[in-house]
Amino acid sequence: MTTIPPTMRALVVESLAPDFAGCAVRDVAIPTPGPGQVLVRVKAASVNFPDLLMTRGEYQFKPPTPFTPGLDLAGEVAVLGEGVTGLSIGQAVVGGARLGAFADYAVIAAEALKPKPQRLTFAQAAAYGAAYLTAYVALVRRARIEPGDWVLVHGAAGGVGLAAVDLAKALGARVIAASASDDKLAAIQALYAPDATVNVTGGFRDQVKAITGGRGADIIYDPVGGDVFDESVRCIAFDGRLLVIGFTSGRIPTVSVNMPLIKGFSVMGVRAGEYGRQFPEKGRQNAEAVWTLANDGTIRPHVHAEFPLERWREAFELLAQRKVIGKAVIAPPAPY
C-alpha cells in the first residue's frame, strides 16, 4: 500500500489579483477524504478559462481565499473515504470538481469519478471533462443538434471550441470552424477536418452565408461574445440556435429583441455544471454520455502542451494569450 505523505505541493490562490500575482505553489497539508469522498493522486489536470477568472474573482463561482483552483483531473485512487464502493486503491480515474486539481493530491466526491478511458493518456483524460461536457450540453441538450445541421464554432482552437468541433462532427453535423488565426485554422483542419474554416478577421457574415448556400448557420456556438456575437446575429439561419458559452473577448454583448423576432432564432445560455445541478438525473446522463464517447474513441481530446506544477504560470499564460490549440495540462511528476 502506498504511503501518503503529510504534505503536498499545491497551487494556492492567496489573494485575488490581476496577472496571477496572488498565486503561488505552496507546501500544504494533504486533505483527508470524508464520507463518500476519494483522495486522488493527481497525474494530470487541465487548465480551463474559469480557472484563470477565479484567480481574479471574475467568475460567477467565487470561493474564499485561500483556495486551490483546477476543475478537471485524471489520476489514481489513493484513499477511499467511508462508504465508498465501486473504486479501488490504485485505480486510474478521471473526474473533477470546482476546485482542487492543481495539486499533488485532491479530494473528489466518489460520484464525480469514473474509470479513466483506456484509450486516453492521463493528460488526454484530464482534457476532456469540462470542455466536452460544455459542448455536449450546448449541442445536444440545448440546441438539439441534428445530422446535417450547419454548426458555426467560434473560438474553435480553444478548449471548449475545439471540443465542439470534434463533437459536432461526431454527431453528423457540418462544421464551420472559426478563428482569427490562419495557423490555428490549419491546425484544426489537420486535427478534425471540419467542413469549412473561416478567419473572422474583418468579418465573417458573407463567408458563412456563402458556405451555407445563403441560409446561414443552424447552430452558432459562441464562447467569445463581443463583436463576434453581434455579427453572428447577422448570419444565423431562420429557426437557428445561438449558444452563449462565454465572453473571452471581454465584452458582454446585447441583442435587440426584434432580431430574434424577425429571424426566428433563439439565444440560449449554456452553463453545463449548473444544468447538471438543476437537473441531477440529466446531469448524470450527460456525464455518462461524454465518458462513453471518450471511452469508445468517438471523441479525441487534444493536448497542446504539458507542464509540471512548478511551471503553472506558463500554462496559464498560454491560455490567457490565446496560444492554446485544445488544452494545456499541468502534470505533476510523482514527488514521493
N, C-alpha and C positions, 0 to 999 in steps of 0.2 A: 504494500500500500504506500502511495506517495505521501511523504511528509509535507504538511502545509506549513510554510514559514510564518512567523508572526507579523511580518510587514511585507509590503509590496510597493512597486512604483505605480503612480497614477498621475495622469494629467489633471490638475486641480484648478478650477476657476475660483480664484481667491477674491477677486473683485471684478465688477463689470466695467469694461474699458474698451476703447477702440484699439484696433491693431493688435488684439490678443495680448495687450500689456498686462492684464490681470491673471494670466495663465502661467503655470509652471509645473514641471514634473517634480513630485514630492514623494518621499517615503511615508506611507500611511499604513494604518492597521488594516489587515485583511478582514473584510466583513464576514460575519457569521450568518449562514442562511437560516431563516426561520421556518416555521411550518409551511409546507407547500413550495419552498424555495430551493434553489440549487446554486452552489458555488461552482462557477465555471472558470477553468484556467484559459485565459484568452489567447488564442493563436492568431487571430486577425480581427480587426474592427474597421469598418468603412467610414469614411468621412462624408457626412450629409450637410446640406446647406443649413438646416436648423441648428446643427452643432455650432456653426460659426455665429449664427444670430444669437444663440443663447449666451455666448461669451460677452455680448454687448447688452444683454437684456432686451433684445429686439424681437424675440419670438413670442408667440402667444402663451407658451408654457414658460413660466419664469420661476425656476427653482431658487430657493435662497442660497446664497454663498456660505461656505464653500461647497462646490459640487464637482463631480467628475462627469464630463459630457460623454456622448457616444451612444448611438441608437442601436446599431447593428453589429453583431459579433458572431464569430464561429470559434469553437474551442473544444475542450474536453471536460467532462464532468469530474470535479474534484471532491465535492462533498454533497451528500443528499440531505436536505432538511427533513424534519419529521413528517411522516405521512406521504412522502414522495414515492411513487411506484412507476414502473414502466421505463425507468432510466437506470443506468449502471455506472459505477465508477470507471473512469477512463473512456467512456463512450464519446465519440465525436458528435457534437451537436451544433445547431445553428439557431439563432433567435435574437432576442433583444428586448429592450425597454426604452423608456425615455432618456435614461441616464446610465452612466457607469461603464461603458465599453472600453474607454481609453485607459486601460489599466492592465496589470498582470492577471488580476482576478476580478470577477464581477458576480454579484448575486442577482439571479434572474428567477422569476416565477416559473415553476416547472411547466405550467400550461403554455408558456411563451416559448418553449424549446421544442425542437424537432430534431430527429436524426439528421446529421449532415448529408445532403445528397451525395451519393458516392461518385457521381460523375464530376463533382466540383472540388477544386482545391479549397483549403481553408480560406484563402483570400477571395476566391470567387464566391464561396458560400456567404462570406460576410458582406459581399457587394450586392446581393440580390434583394434582401428583405424589404426595406422601406421603399426603395426605388420601384421595384416591380409590384409591390402591394399598391403603391400610389397609382401606377399605370393600370393595374387591374381594376381597382375601384373606379377610376376615371372612365376607362374604356368600356368595361363590362357592366358595372353596376349603374353608373350614371348615364353614359352615352348610349348604352345598349348597342354596341358595335355589331355590324352585320358584315359577312363576307362581301367584298366588292366596294364597301364604303371607301371614299377618299378621306384619308386622315392626314391633316397637316400638323406636324410636330415641330413646335418652336423650341429653341434651345436644345436641339437634337443631339448635341455632343455631350451635354451634361448627364449626370446620373439618372435623374428622372426622365429626361428627354430620350436618352438612348434606350432606356428600358421600354418606353412607349413605342419607339421604332421597332424594337425586337418583338414585343408582344403583339402589336398591331399586325405585323407581317405574319406572325404565327397564327393569328386568328383569321387570316384570309383577306385582310383589308389591303387597299392600295395606299401606299405611304409616300408622303412628300416630306422629306427631312429638310428642315430649315435652320440656317446658321448664318452668322456674319463672317465666317471664315471659310475660304475655299479649301484650305488644308484640312480643316475639320470635316467638311463635307466629303472630301476624298476618302478620309479615314472611315467615315460612316458607310460610304458606298462599299468599301472593301470589306467591312465587318458584317453588314446586314443587308446589303443590296436593296435599298428602298427603290420604289418605282420611279422616283424623281427626287432631285435635290434643288433647293432654292437658296441663293445667297440673298439675305434680306436687306443688305446694304443698298440704300437708295430706293427701297420699296419692293414689295413682292405681290401686290394685288393682281397686277396684269399677268404675271408669271403663273400664279395659282389658277387664275381663270383659264388661261390657255391650256395648262396641263389637264384640267378637268373638263375640257370641252365647253367652257363658258358657264358651267353650272356653279362652280365654287366647291369648297371642301365641305363634306358632310359633317366631319368632326374636326375641331381645331383644339389642340392640346397646348395650353399656354402657361408655362412656368415663368415667363418673362415679364408680362404686363407692359405698362407704359405705352410707347408708340406702337409696339408690336400688337398689343391688344386692339388699339384704335384702328389699325389697318386690317386686322383680322375681321372686324365687323364688316368691312367692305368686300371681303372675298369668301364669305361663308354662304353655303347653299341654303335655299329655302328649306325649312324644317331641320336646319343644321343644329349642332350642339357645340357651343363654345365653352370649353372646360377651363376654369380658372384654377391653376395649380399653385401659383405663387407670383412673386414680384421681384425677380432677381435684377430687373432694370433699376429698381429703387423707387419707381413711381407707381402708385396705385391708380389705375385709370377709372374713368366713369363712362357710362354709355347712356345716350338719350333713349328713353324707352320707346320712342317712335320707331327706332331702327329694328328692334326685335319684333315690334308690331307689324311693320311693313314687310320685313323679310321673313317673318315666321320662324325665327330661330330662338333657341333657349340659351341662356347663360347659366352655367352650372358650377357651383363651388365644389371643390374636392379636398377633403381632409380625410385621408384614408384611416388614420388612427381614430379620429372622432367618429367616423362611420361605424367602426367596429365597437366603440364604446356605446353608441346609441342603439346599435342592433347587434348584440353579442353573438347570436347564432349566425347571422350573416358574416360577422367578423371572423368567426372560426372557419366558416366555409371559404371565405376569401383567402385566409392564411393557408388552408389546406390546398386550395386550388393552385396558389402560387408555388407552394412547396412541390406539388406533383409536377408542375410544368418544369421546375428546376431539376427534379429527380429523374424525370424521363428524358431530359435533354432538349425539350421543346424550346426553352429559353436559354440564352447563353450570356450571362453577365460578363462584362468586360472590365478588367482591372488595368488601369492606366499605369499605376506605379505603386510600389510597396515601400514603406518607411518604417524603421524601428521607432519605438516610442519616443526616444530622445530627440528624434527629428520630426516631431509632430508639427512644428511650425511650417516646415516645408510642405507637408501635406495640406495644411490649412491654407497656406498662401497659394498653392497650386489651384485650389478650388476657388478661392477669393478672386484670383486674377483670371478666371475662366480659361485656364490652360489644361483642364482635365477633359479627356475623352472617356466617358464612363465614370469609373470610381478610383479615387486614391484610397489606399488602405494602409492602416497602421498595424504592423505585425510585430508585436513584442517578442523578441527572442526569449527562449526559456532561460530565466535568470537564476534558477536554483537547481 
